[in-house]
Amino acid sequence: MAIELNQPALKHARALVREGKVVRDDRDAWSEAAPTPDEENAFIEREGWTEYSHWHLGIDKSEDRQTKGAYSFPFGDFRKVHRSGVISGESRAGQHDHDEIRDALKALLDLIDEDDS
């Protein structure tokens, strides 16, 4: 399992933040804000796997790209970036030594917080 930074997803997340499509919630809110499996399935059915991938900063290229197992570190609800999702992902990435993903999420959090001031 070699999880890498998903560059297209990072570009997508930065664009959403610049457009103001951000929910500035607290860390603990992610458990409620994260899409449910049914919401994920509906999104994939409607938008496809490529769009689904754009909502995850981690990608495991050894996995089939048309499975959820290929994607990790979600940061939003398919409409907006959630600050809580970014914080949660940054913490998990750090715990599992995914330094590049952790650093990208930290920079995204800084961008969110900078835009908030």
ZAKOLFI-247697 format. One record per atom (N, C-alpha, C, O): residue number from 1; residue in one letter; atom name; x, y, z. Coordinates in nm, 3 decimals. Layout:
BEGIN
 num residu atome      xx      yy      zz
 NUM      A    CA       X       Y       Z
...
This chain:
BEGIN
 num residu atome      xx      yy      zz
   1      M     N   0.085  -0.118   0.000
   1      M    CA   0.000   0.000   0.000
   1      M     C   0.089   0.124   0.000
   1      M     O   0.156   0.155   0.099
   2      A     N   0.088   0.193  -0.111
   2      A    CA   0.170   0.312  -0.126
   2      A     C   0.079   0.432  -0.153
   2      A     O   0.048   0.463  -0.268
   3      I     N   0.039   0.495  -0.047
   3      I    CA  -0.051   0.610  -0.062
   3      I     C   0.032   0.733  -0.096
   3      I     O   0.129   0.766  -0.028
   4      E     N  -0.009   0.802  -0.202
   4      E    CA   0.060   0.921  -0.250
   4      E     C  -0.034   1.041  -0.244
   4      E     O  -0.156   1.027  -0.233
   5      L     N   0.025   1.158  -0.252
   5      L    CA  -0.053   1.281  -0.260
   5      L     C  -0.123   1.286  -0.395
   5      L     O  -0.059   1.269  -0.499
   6      N     N  -0.252   1.309  -0.393
   6      N    CA  -0.334   1.319  -0.513
   6      N     C  -0.334   1.466  -0.557
   6      N     O  -0.413   1.546  -0.508
   7      Q     N  -0.244   1.499  -0.649
   7      Q    CA  -0.225   1.639  -0.691
   7      Q     C  -0.351   1.702  -0.748
   7      Q     O  -0.381   1.817  -0.714
   8      P     N  -0.428   1.633  -0.835
   8      P    CA  -0.551   1.696  -0.885
   8      P     C  -0.649   1.730  -0.772
   8      P     O  -0.718   1.832  -0.779
   9      A     N  -0.654   1.647  -0.670
   9      A    CA  -0.743   1.674  -0.556
   9      A     C  -0.694   1.796  -0.479
   9      A     O  -0.775   1.877  -0.433
  10      L     N  -0.563   1.810  -0.465
  10      L    CA  -0.508   1.926  -0.395
  10      L     C  -0.542   2.055  -0.471
  10      L     O  -0.581   2.154  -0.410
  11      K     N  -0.527   2.052  -0.602
  11      K    CA  -0.563   2.169  -0.684
  11      K     C  -0.711   2.202  -0.670
  11      K     O  -0.748   2.319  -0.660
  12      H     N  -0.795   2.098  -0.669
  12      H    CA  -0.939   2.116  -0.653
  12      H     C  -0.970   2.180  -0.517
  12      H     O  -1.050   2.273  -0.508
  13      A     N  -0.907   2.129  -0.412
  13      A    CA  -0.931   2.182  -0.277
  13      A     C  -0.889   2.328  -0.267
  13      A     O  -0.962   2.410  -0.211
  14      R     N  -0.773   2.360  -0.320
  14      R    CA  -0.726   2.500  -0.316
  14      R     C  -0.822   2.593  -0.391
  14      R     O  -0.852   2.703  -0.346
  15      A     N  -0.870   2.547  -0.507
  15      A    CA  -0.964   2.628  -0.585
  15      A     C  -1.093   2.651  -0.507
  15      A     O  -1.147   2.762  -0.507
  16      L     N  -1.143   2.548  -0.441
  16      L    CA  -1.265   2.563  -0.361
  16      L     C  -1.245   2.664  -0.249
  16      L     O  -1.332   2.747  -0.224
  17      V     N  -1.131   2.657  -0.182
  17      V    CA  -1.102   2.752  -0.073
  17      V     C  -1.097   2.894  -0.129
  17      V     O  -1.155   2.985  -0.071
  18      R     N  -1.029   2.913  -0.241
  18      R    CA  -1.020   3.047  -0.302
  18      R     C  -1.158   3.100  -0.342
  18      R     O  -1.181   3.220  -0.339
  19      E     N  -1.248   3.009  -0.381
  19      E    CA  -1.384   3.048  -0.419
  19      E     C  -1.475   3.069  -0.298
  19      E     O  -1.592   3.105  -0.313
  20      G     N  -1.422   3.045  -0.178
  20      G    CA  -1.501   3.062  -0.057
  20      G     C  -1.591   2.945  -0.025
  20      G     O  -1.681   2.956   0.058
  21      K     N  -1.570   2.833  -0.090
  21      K    CA  -1.653   2.715  -0.068
  21      K     C  -1.593   2.633   0.046
  21      K     O  -1.536   2.525   0.025
  22      V     N  -1.607   2.688   0.167
  22      V    CA  -1.546   2.631   0.287
  22      V     C  -1.645   2.634   0.401
  22      V     O  -1.717   2.732   0.419
  23      V     N  -1.649   2.526   0.478
  23      V    CA  -1.723   2.524   0.604
  23      V     C  -1.617   2.534   0.713
  23      V     O  -1.533   2.446   0.728
  24      R     N  -1.622   2.641   0.789
  24      R    CA  -1.522   2.665   0.894
  24      R     C  -1.571   2.607   1.026
  24      R     O  -1.606   2.678   1.120
  25      D     N  -1.571   2.476   1.030
  25      D    CA  -1.618   2.405   1.148
  25      D     C  -1.501   2.361   1.234
  25      D     O  -1.384   2.373   1.195
  26      D     N  -1.533   2.311   1.351
  26      D    CA  -1.431   2.264   1.445
  26      D     C  -1.394   2.120   1.417
  26      D     O  -1.469   2.046   1.352
  27      R     N  -1.280   2.080   1.466
  27      R    CA  -1.224   1.948   1.442
  27      R     C  -1.325   1.835   1.465
  27      R     O  -1.336   1.743   1.383
  28      D     N  -1.398   1.842   1.574
  28      D    CA  -1.488   1.733   1.610
  28      D     C  -1.610   1.723   1.518
  28      D     O  -1.682   1.624   1.524
  29      A     N  -1.634   1.821   1.435
  29      A    CA  -1.751   1.821   1.348
  29      A     C  -1.737   1.724   1.231
  29      A     O  -1.838   1.690   1.168
  30      W     N  -1.617   1.677   1.200
  30      W    CA  -1.597   1.595   1.082
  30      W     C  -1.674   1.463   1.090
  30      W     O  -1.721   1.414   0.988
  31      S     N  -1.687   1.406   1.208
  31      S    CA  -1.759   1.279   1.218
  31      S     C  -1.904   1.294   1.172
  31      S     O  -1.962   1.198   1.121
  32      E     N  -1.961   1.411   1.189
  32      E    CA  -2.098   1.437   1.142
  32      E     C  -2.099   1.488   0.998
  32      E     O  -2.194   1.461   0.924
  33      A     N  -1.998   1.559   0.957
  33      A    CA  -1.996   1.624   0.825
  33      A     C  -1.949   1.531   0.713
  33      A     O  -1.987   1.551   0.597
  34      A     N  -1.869   1.431   0.745
  34      A    CA  -1.814   1.342   0.643
  34      A     C  -1.926   1.270   0.570
  34      A     O  -2.024   1.228   0.632
  35      P     N  -1.913   1.256   0.440
  35      P    CA  -2.017   1.185   0.364
  35      P     C  -2.033   1.041   0.412
  35      P     O  -1.936   0.973   0.445
  36      T     N  -2.156   0.995   0.414
  36      T    CA  -2.185   0.856   0.448
  36      T     C  -2.154   0.768   0.327
  36      T     O  -2.142   0.818   0.215
  37      P     N  -2.141   0.639   0.349
  37      P    CA  -2.121   0.550   0.234
  37      P     C  -2.231   0.564   0.127
  37      P     O  -2.203   0.559   0.008
  38      D     N  -2.355   0.582   0.170
  38      D    CA  -2.463   0.601   0.073
  38      D     C  -2.446   0.731  -0.005
  38      D     O  -2.472   0.734  -0.126
  39      E     N  -2.404   0.837   0.062
  39      E    CA  -2.378   0.963  -0.007
  39      E     C  -2.262   0.950  -0.105
  39      E     O  -2.265   1.004  -0.215
  40      E     N  -2.158   0.876  -0.064
  40      E    CA  -2.046   0.851  -0.154
  40      E     C  -2.092   0.774  -0.278
  40      E     O  -2.056   0.810  -0.390
  41      N     N  -2.170   0.669  -0.257
  41      N    CA  -2.218   0.589  -0.369
  41      N     C  -2.303   0.671  -0.465
  41      N     O  -2.290   0.659  -0.587
  42      A     N  -2.389   0.755  -0.411
  42      A    CA  -2.474   0.840  -0.495
  42      A     C  -2.389   0.938  -0.575
  42      A     O  -2.415   0.962  -0.693
  43      F     N  -2.287   0.995  -0.512
  43      F    CA  -2.197   1.087  -0.581
  43      F     C  -2.124   1.017  -0.695
  43      F     O  -2.115   1.069  -0.806
  44      I     N  -2.071   0.898  -0.667
  44      I    CA  -2.000   0.821  -0.770
  44      I     C  -2.094   0.789  -0.886
  44      I     O  -2.056   0.801  -1.002
  45      E     N  -2.214   0.749  -0.855
  45      E    CA  -2.312   0.715  -0.959
  45      E     C  -2.343   0.837  -1.046
  45      E     O  -2.357   0.825  -1.168
  46      R     N  -2.354   0.951  -0.983
  46      R    CA  -2.390   1.075  -1.052
  46      R     C  -2.272   1.137  -1.126
  46      R     O  -2.286   1.180  -1.241
  47      E     N  -2.155   1.141  -1.061
  47      E    CA  -2.041   1.219  -1.112
  47      E     C  -1.925   1.135  -1.165
  47      E     O  -1.845   1.183  -1.246
  48      G     N  -1.914   1.012  -1.120
  48      G    CA  -1.807   0.923  -1.166
  48      G     C  -1.686   0.920  -1.073
  48      G     O  -1.674   0.999  -0.979
  49      W     N  -1.598   0.826  -1.102
  49      W    CA  -1.482   0.802  -1.017
  49      W     C  -1.379   0.915  -1.018
  49      W     O  -1.317   0.944  -0.916
  50      T     N  -1.362   0.980  -1.133
  50      T    CA  -1.263   1.088  -1.139
  50      T     C  -1.303   1.201  -1.045
  50      T     O  -1.220   1.252  -0.970
  51      E     N  -1.429   1.241  -1.049
  51      E    CA  -1.476   1.347  -0.960
  51      E     C  -1.466   1.303  -0.814
  51      E     O  -1.429   1.382  -0.727
  52      Y     N  -1.499   1.177  -0.787
  52      Y    CA  -1.486   1.124  -0.652
  52      Y     C  -1.342   1.137  -0.604
  52      Y     O  -1.317   1.176  -0.489
  53      S     N  -1.248   1.104  -0.691
  53      S    CA  -1.107   1.110  -0.654
  53      S     C  -1.063   1.251  -0.618
  53      S     O  -0.972   1.270  -0.537
  54      H     N  -1.127   1.351  -0.677
  54      H    CA  -1.089   1.490  -0.652
  54      H     C  -1.126   1.537  -0.512
  54      H     O  -1.093   1.650  -0.475
  55      W     N  -1.193   1.456  -0.435
  55      W    CA  -1.231   1.490  -0.297
  55      W     C  -1.147   1.415  -0.195
  55      W     O  -1.182   1.411  -0.077
  56      H     N  -1.036   1.353  -0.240
  56      H    CA  -0.949   1.274  -0.152
  56      H     C  -0.803   1.308  -0.181
  56      H     O  -0.758   1.298  -0.295
  57      L     N  -0.730   1.348  -0.077
  57      L    CA  -0.590   1.387  -0.099
  57      L     C  -0.495   1.268  -0.104
  57      L     O  -0.378   1.284  -0.141
  58      G     N  -0.542   1.150  -0.068
  58      G    CA  -0.458   1.032  -0.078
  58      G     C  -0.506   0.940  -0.188
  58      G     O  -0.626   0.921  -0.207
  59      I     N  -0.411   0.884  -0.262
  59      I    CA  -0.444   0.787  -0.366
  59      I     C  -0.343   0.672  -0.359
  59      I     O  -0.222   0.694  -0.352
  60      D     N  -0.396   0.552  -0.361
  60      D    CA  -0.312   0.432  -0.362
  60      D     C  -0.317   0.377  -0.505
  60      D     O  -0.416   0.315  -0.544
  61      K     N  -0.212   0.400  -0.580
  61      K    CA  -0.210   0.362  -0.721
  61      K     C  -0.199   0.212  -0.744
  61      K     O  -0.212   0.164  -0.857
  62      S     N  -0.176   0.136  -0.636
  62      S    CA  -0.175  -0.009  -0.649
  62      S     C  -0.316  -0.067  -0.642
  62      S     O  -0.336  -0.186  -0.670
  63      E     N  -0.412   0.015  -0.605
  63      E    CA  -0.553  -0.027  -0.597
  63      E     C  -0.626   0.006  -0.727
  63      E     O  -0.584   0.094  -0.801
  64      D     N  -0.733  -0.064  -0.753
  64      D    CA  -0.821  -0.036  -0.866
  64      D     C  -0.881   0.104  -0.845
  64      D     O  -0.941   0.130  -0.741
  65      R     N  -0.864   0.191  -0.942
  65      R    CA  -0.910   0.330  -0.928
  65      R     C  -1.062   0.342  -0.931
  65      R     O  -1.116   0.451  -0.911
  66      Q     N  -1.129   0.235  -0.956
  66      Q    CA  -1.275   0.237  -0.951
  66      Q     C  -1.325   0.163  -0.829
  66      Q     O  -1.428   0.095  -0.832
  67      T     N  -1.250   0.179  -0.719
  67      T    CA  -1.292   0.129  -0.588
  67      T     C  -1.261   0.236  -0.485
  67      T     O  -1.167   0.313  -0.499
  68      K     N  -1.341   0.239  -0.382
  68      K    CA  -1.318   0.336  -0.275
  68      K     C  -1.185   0.313  -0.204
  68      K     O  -1.128   0.406  -0.147
  69      G     N  -1.136   0.189  -0.208
  69      G    CA  -1.011   0.156  -0.142
  69      G     C  -0.890   0.229  -0.199
  69      G     O  -0.785   0.233  -0.135
  70      A     N  -0.904   0.284  -0.316
  70      A    CA  -0.792   0.357  -0.377
  70      A     C  -0.777   0.497  -0.321
  70      A     O  -0.674   0.562  -0.342
  71      Y     N  -0.878   0.546  -0.249
  71      Y    CA  -0.880   0.687  -0.208
  71      Y     C  -0.887   0.702  -0.057
  71      Y     O  -0.958   0.627   0.011
  72      S     N  -0.813   0.799  -0.005
  72      S    CA  -0.811   0.826   0.138
  72      S     C  -0.793   0.975   0.162
  72      S     O  -0.765   1.052   0.070
  73      F     N  -0.808   1.014   0.284
  73      F    CA  -0.794   1.153   0.327
  73      F     C  -0.895   1.246   0.259
  73      F     O  -0.858   1.341   0.189
  74      P     N  -1.026   1.217   0.280
  74      P    CA  -1.129   1.307   0.228
  74      P     C  -1.125   1.440   0.304
  74      P     O  -1.085   1.445   0.420
  75      F     N  -1.166   1.546   0.237
  75      F    CA  -1.159   1.679   0.299
  75      F     C  -1.289   1.758   0.284
  75      F     O  -1.294   1.875   0.324
  76      G     N  -1.391   1.699   0.227
  76      G    CA  -1.514   1.775   0.207
  76      G     C  -1.635   1.687   0.187
  76      G     O  -1.626   1.564   0.194
  77      D     N  -1.747   1.752   0.162
  77      D    CA  -1.876   1.684   0.151
  77      D     C  -1.929   1.679   0.008
  77      D     O  -2.049   1.661  -0.013
  78      F     N  -1.842   1.694  -0.090
  78      F    CA  -1.874   1.696  -0.233
  78      F     C  -1.937   1.828  -0.277
  78      F     O  -1.982   1.841  -0.391
  79      R     N  -1.939   1.925  -0.187
  79      R    CA  -1.984   2.060  -0.221
  79      R     C  -1.883   2.164  -0.171
  79      R     O  -1.850   2.260  -0.242
  80      K     N  -1.836   2.143  -0.049
  80      K    CA  -1.745   2.238   0.014
  80      K     C  -1.635   2.164   0.088
  80      K     O  -1.650   2.049   0.129
  81      V     N  -1.522   2.234   0.106
  81      V    CA  -1.414   2.187   0.190
  81      V     C  -1.457   2.209   0.335
  81      V     O  -1.509   2.315   0.369
  82      H     N  -1.435   2.111   0.420
  82      H    CA  -1.465   2.125   0.562
  82      H     C  -1.333   2.139   0.638
  82      H     O  -1.246   2.053   0.628
  83      R     N  -1.321   2.246   0.712
  83      R    CA  -1.201   2.267   0.793
  83      R     C  -1.177   2.145   0.883
  83      R     O  -1.063   2.103   0.903
  84      S     N  -1.286   2.090   0.937
  84      S    CA  -1.275   1.974   1.026
  84      S     C  -1.216   1.853   0.952
  84      S     O  -1.140   1.777   1.011
  85      G     N  -1.251   1.835   0.826
  85      G    CA  -1.196   1.725   0.748
  85      G     C  -1.048   1.743   0.720
  85      G     O  -0.972   1.646   0.720
  86      V     N  -1.009   1.867   0.696
  86      V    CA  -0.867   1.897   0.673
  86      V     C  -0.786   1.869   0.800
  86      V     O  -0.679   1.808   0.794
  87      I     N  -0.837   1.913   0.914
  87      I    CA  -0.767   1.890   1.042
  87      I     C  -0.759   1.740   1.071
  87      I     O  -0.653   1.691   1.111
  88      S     N  -0.869   1.670   1.053
  88      S    CA  -0.871   1.526   1.078
  88      S     C  -0.772   1.454   0.988
  88      S     O  -0.697   1.367   1.033
  89      G     N  -0.771   1.489   0.860
  89      G    CA  -0.679   1.427   0.766
  89      G     C  -0.534   1.456   0.799
  89      G     O  -0.448   1.368   0.789
  90      E     N  -0.507   1.580   0.837
  90      E    CA  -0.369   1.616   0.872
  90      E     C  -0.320   1.531   0.989
  90      E     O  -0.207   1.482   0.988
  91      S     N  -0.404   1.514   1.089
  91      S    CA  -0.368   1.435   1.205
  91      S     C  -0.343   1.288   1.167
  91      S     O  -0.243   1.229   1.208
  92      R     N  -0.433   1.230   1.090
  92      R    CA  -0.418   1.090   1.049
  92      R     C  -0.296   1.070   0.960
  92      R     O  -0.224   0.972   0.975
  93      A     N  -0.273   1.164   0.869
  93      A    CA  -0.157   1.153   0.781
  93      A     C  -0.028   1.154   0.863
  93      A     O   0.065   1.078   0.835
  94      G     N  -0.022   1.241   0.962
  94      G    CA   0.095   1.247   1.049
  94      G     C   0.115   1.120   1.128
  94      G     O   0.228   1.073   1.145
  95      Q     N   0.006   1.063   1.178
  95      Q    CA   0.014   0.939   1.257
  95      Q     C   0.065   0.822   1.174
  95      Q     O   0.129   0.731   1.227
  96      H     N   0.038   0.824   1.044
  96      H    CA   0.074   0.712   0.958
  96      H     C   0.191   0.743   0.864
  96      H     O   0.213   0.673   0.765
  97      D     N   0.265   0.848   0.897
  97      D    CA   0.387   0.884   0.824
  97      D     C   0.366   0.914   0.676
  97      D     O   0.451   0.883   0.593
  98      H     N   0.254   0.974   0.645
  98      H    CA   0.228   1.023   0.510
  98      H     C   0.262   1.173   0.510
  98      H     O   0.174   1.259   0.505
  99      D     N   0.391   1.201   0.516
  99      D    CA   0.438   1.337   0.538
  99      D     C   0.395   1.435   0.429
  99      D     O   0.359   1.548   0.459
 100      E     N   0.399   1.393   0.304
 100      E    CA   0.364   1.483   0.194
 100      E     C   0.215   1.521   0.202
 100      E     O   0.179   1.636   0.179
 101      I     N   0.132   1.424   0.235
 101      I    CA  -0.012   1.451   0.250
 101      I     C  -0.035   1.538   0.373
 101      I     O  -0.113   1.633   0.368
 102      R     N   0.032   1.506   0.483
 102      R    CA   0.020   1.587   0.604
 102      R     C   0.056   1.732   0.576
 102      R     O  -0.015   1.824   0.616
 103      D     N   0.167   1.753   0.507
 103      D    CA   0.213   1.889   0.477
 103      D     C   0.116   1.962   0.384
 103      D     O   0.094   2.082   0.399
 104      A     N   0.059   1.890   0.287
 104      A    CA  -0.038   1.951   0.196
 104      A     C  -0.164   1.992   0.272
 104      A     O  -0.220   2.098   0.247
 105      L     N  -0.207   1.908   0.364
 105      L    CA  -0.325   1.941   0.444
 105      L     C  -0.298   2.058   0.538
 105      L     O  -0.385   2.141   0.560
 106      K     N  -0.178   2.064   0.594
 106      K    CA  -0.141   2.177   0.680
 106      K     C  -0.144   2.307   0.599
 106      K     O  -0.195   2.408   0.646
 107      A     N  -0.089   2.304   0.478
 107      A    CA  -0.090   2.422   0.393
 107      A     C  -0.233   2.461   0.354
 107      A     O  -0.265   2.580   0.345
 108      L     N  -0.318   2.361   0.332
 108      L    CA  -0.458   2.389   0.300
 108      L     C  -0.528   2.452   0.420
 108      L     O  -0.607   2.546   0.405
 109      L     N  -0.500   2.401   0.539
 109      L    CA  -0.557   2.459   0.662
 109      L     C  -0.510   2.604   0.679
 109      L     O  -0.590   2.691   0.715
 110      D     N  -0.383   2.628   0.653
 110      D    CA  -0.331   2.767   0.660
 110      D     C  -0.404   2.857   0.561
 110      D     O  -0.435   2.972   0.592
 111      L     N  -0.430   2.807   0.442
 111      L    CA  -0.502   2.884   0.341
 111      L     C  -0.645   2.915   0.387
 111      L     O  -0.695   3.026   0.369
 112      I     N  -0.709   2.816   0.447
 112      I    CA  -0.845   2.837   0.501
 112      I     C  -0.843   2.942   0.611
 112      I     O  -0.924   3.035   0.610
 113      D     N  -0.750   2.928   0.704
 113      D    CA  -0.744   3.019   0.819
 113      D     C  -0.699   3.160   0.776
 113      D     O  -0.744   3.259   0.833
 114      E     N  -0.612   3.168   0.678
 114      E    CA  -0.566   3.297   0.626
 114      E     C  -0.683   3.370   0.560
 114      E     O  -0.700   3.491   0.578
 115      D     N  -0.762   3.296   0.485
 115      D    CA  -0.877   3.353   0.417
 115      D     C  -0.984   3.399   0.515
 115      D     O  -1.065   3.487   0.484
 116      D     N  -0.984   3.339   0.633
 116      D    CA  -1.085   3.369   0.736
 116      D     C  -1.056   3.500   0.808
 116      D     O  -1.146   3.560   0.866
 117      S     N  -0.930   3.545   0.806
 117      S    CA  -0.894   3.663   0.885
 117      S     C  -0.918   3.792   0.811
 117      S     O  -0.892   3.900   0.865
